[in-house]
Amino acid sequence: MTSKTVTKLPLAPGKWELDPSHSNIGFAIRHLGVSKVRGRFAQLEGSLQIAENSGDHSVAATVGLGSIDTGNADRDTHIRGADFLNVEKRPTMTFRSTRVRITNDDGEQGQLDGELTIGGVTQPITFDVEFGGVQTSVVDGLPHAGFEATGQLRRRDFGLHFGAGEAVLGDRIAIELDVQFIEPQHT
């Protein structure tokens, strides 16, 4: 049996909008070097532009940093403050893709290269992506496409220092995304 090489996703061309009620951006960071603190951001907007040529697909996203939730209100307030995220000066984190690559024959695995910007500092980042498929929602009757993505950033690369408690937090932050996009409606 011969395998078929997939060169594009089975998605209709156009701008697919993020379904925020079925999407999540989570993170994990080492604390004291012995365990991980996990959290998520509740405010996430984004879109997936599907082109005829897979090399021309693109992704854009904006995350509200003030929407951080680690399950501890006091910690979240501290993280939002000047000691760390300083959401008054850095309210959002943005991502813009620079390249989308399908890396296996069935089209379910890929990599997403892009630029992540936090507080005026932009750094390259790569996400490993798994395509979950397309399914029509029984709620809105529209096709939804699902993706999982994982990546990693170094907080110091973005100027995210923690003052006197610098040794308390690890430098690497693992990012995990579970997202759904809704097919564009052509009229």
C-alpha positions in Angstrom: 0.0 0.0 0.0 1.4 3.4 -1.0 1.0 6.4 1.3 -0.4 9.6 -0.2 1.5 12.8 0.5 -0.7 15.6 1.7 0.3 19.1 0.7 -2.7 21.0 2.1 -5.2 20.9 4.9 -8.8 19.8 4.0 -10.1 23.2 4.9 -12.0 25.7 2.8 -10.0 28.7 1.7 -10.6 31.9 3.6 -10.3 33.4 7.0 -11.3 31.0 9.8 -12.1 32.8 13.0 -11.2 31.4 16.4 -14.0 30.0 18.5 -13.0 31.3 21.9 -15.5 29.3 23.9 -13.8 26.1 22.6 -10.2 27.2 22.7 -7.6 27.3 25.4 -4.1 28.7 25.9 -2.3 27.1 28.8 1.2 27.4 30.2 3.5 25.8 32.8 6.6 27.2 34.5 8.9 25.7 37.1 8.6 27.0 40.6 11.6 26.7 42.9 13.0 24.2 40.5 10.9 21.4 42.0 7.4 21.6 40.6 5.4 23.4 37.9 2.8 26.1 38.2 0.2 25.8 35.5 -2.2 28.4 34.3 -4.2 29.7 31.4 -5.2 32.9 29.7 -9.0 33.5 29.3 -8.8 36.2 26.6 -7.8 34.8 23.3 -8.6 36.1 19.8 -7.3 34.8 16.5 -7.7 33.7 13.0 -6.4 31.1 10.5 -6.1 32.2 6.9 -6.3 29.2 4.6 -4.8 29.7 1.2 -4.8 27.6 -2.0 -1.1 26.8 -1.4 -0.3 25.5 2.1 2.9 27.6 2.2 0.7 30.7 2.2 -1.5 29.7 5.2 -1.2 32.1 8.1 -2.2 32.4 11.8 -2.6 35.5 13.9 -3.5 35.7 17.6 -3.8 38.2 20.5 -3.9 37.2 24.1 -5.0 39.5 26.9 -2.2 39.1 29.6 -4.5 40.5 32.3 -6.7 37.4 31.9 -4.1 35.1 33.5 -5.6 32.5 35.8 -3.3 30.2 37.8 -6.0 29.2 40.2 -4.7 31.5 42.9 -6.1 35.0 42.9 -3.3 36.5 45.0 -0.6 35.0 42.8 -2.5 36.2 39.7 -2.7 39.8 41.0 1.1 39.7 41.7 1.9 38.3 38.2 -0.2 41.1 36.6 1.7 43.7 38.5 5.0 45.6 37.8 7.1 42.7 39.3 6.4 40.5 36.4 3.9 41.0 33.5 3.2 44.6 34.2 -0.1 44.5 32.3 -0.5 48.2 32.4 2.5 48.6 30.1 2.1 45.2 28.4 -1.6 44.4 28.1 -1.3 41.9 25.3 0.8 39.2 23.8 0.6 38.8 20.0 1.6 36.0 17.5 2.0 36.3 13.8 3.0 33.2 11.8 5.9 33.4 9.3 5.6 29.8 8.0 3.2 26.8 8.2 4.6 23.4 7.4 2.9 20.0 7.1 5.4 17.5 8.3 3.8 14.1 7.7 2.1 12.2 4.9 -1.4 12.2 6.4 -1.4 16.0 7.0 -2.1 15.7 10.7 1.3 16.9 12.0 3.0 20.2 11.3 5.1 23.1 12.5 4.1 26.7 12.9 6.9 29.2 12.9 6.2 32.8 13.9 6.9 35.9 15.9 5.7 36.3 19.4 5.5 39.9 20.8 5.2 40.8 24.5 5.6 44.4 25.5 7.4 45.6 22.4 9.9 42.6 22.4 9.5 40.3 19.4 11.2 36.8 19.3 10.8 33.8 17.0 8.9 30.8 18.2 8.0 27.4 16.7 5.0 25.3 17.7 4.5 21.7 17.0 1.0 21.3 15.7 -1.4 18.4 15.5 -4.5 18.8 13.3 -7.5 17.2 15.0 -9.8 17.3 12.0 -13.0 19.0 10.9 -16.5 18.5 12.3 -19.8 20.3 11.8 -21.1 21.7 15.1 -24.6 20.6 16.1 -24.9 24.0 17.8 -24.2 26.5 14.9 -24.3 24.1 12.0 -20.8 25.3 10.8 -17.6 23.3 10.2 -15.1 23.7 13.0 -11.4 22.7 12.7 -9.4 21.7 15.7 -5.7 22.0 16.4 -3.3 21.3 19.3 0.0 23.1 19.5 2.9 23.1 21.9 5.9 25.4 22.1 8.3 26.9 24.5 9.7 30.4 25.2 12.3 31.8 27.5 10.8 34.5 29.7 14.1 36.5 29.9 14.1 36.8 26.1 11.0 39.0 26.5 12.3 41.0 29.5 10.1 39.1 31.9 12.2 39.3 35.0 11.1 38.7 38.6 13.2 41.2 40.5 14.8 39.8 43.7 12.9 36.5 43.4 14.5 35.7 40.0 15.6 32.2 41.2 12.0 31.4 42.2 10.8 30.9 38.6 12.3 28.9 35.8 13.3 30.6 32.6 11.4 28.3 30.2 7.7 28.5 29.8 5.8 25.6 28.1 2.9 26.8 26.0 0.0 24.4 25.2 -2.9 25.4 22.8 -6.1 23.6 22.1 -8.0 25.7 19.6 -11.0 25.5 17.2 -11.5 27.7 14.2 -14.9 28.2 12.4 -15.1 28.0 8.7 -15.7 31.3 6.9 -19.2 31.9 5.5 -19.1 32.8 1.9 -22.0 34.8 0.6 
